[in-house]
Amino acid sequence: MAHDFSAFVRHRGAHHLRTAVLLTGDWHAAEDLLQSCLVKLYRSWPRLDTATDPDAYLRRILVNTHRSWWRVSWRRETPSDSMPEPAAGQDDPVLALAVRQALKVLPPRQRLALVLRYFEDLPQAQVAELMGCSVGSVKTHTHRGVRRLREVLGEELVPEITEMEAKR
C-alpha cells in the first residue's frame, strides 16, 4: 500500500504540483496545498481503486481544498519582494512567470476553470463536476478568464479559442 502510494507521488507529484501552482498563483502556497492533499489521499489510499484513476481523485481533493482555502483570509495572496523560482522543465521561465502572474489577477473561479480546462485538459462536463456548477457556468468563467488574460498578456500570447475547442 505505502509502496504504491510512494510510486504514485514520485510519478505524478510534479504534475499535481504544477496544477497547484497555477491554482494558487504562489509556489509556496502550492506546496502547502499539495502536501495537505497528499495527506488526505494517503489516508484514503487503502479504500481507493487505484487501478482506475488516482489522478482524478487527487485532482478533486486539490480543487475542494483550494476552494475551502479561498474562505480563509490568512491564506490570501501577499506581496513579495522576490521572484518565485521557475518550475523544473519549463521552456521559457519568463513566459511561465508572466502566465502565473496573469492568473493571479483572475477571480478564483475563473482561474480554476482555466487551469482545469487548459492545463489539466479536462472536458467542460468534468470541470463543471469538479467546480460544483453547470457546464454553462464553466463556459462563462472560461470565456471571461481568457478575455481577461488577453487584456493582461496580449492577444499574441493568448490565442483565440476555436468553437470546436470550446465545445470539447
Buried (B, 14 or more C-beta within 10 A) or exposed (E): EEEEBEEBBEEEBBBBBBBBBBBBBBBEBBBBBBEBBBEBBBEEBEEBEBEEEBBEBBBBBBBBBBBEBEEEEEBEEEEEEEEBEBBEEEEEEEEBBBBBEBBEEBEBBBBBBBBBBBBBEBBBEBBBBBBEBEBEBBBBBBBBBBEBBBEBBEEEEBEEBEEEEEEE
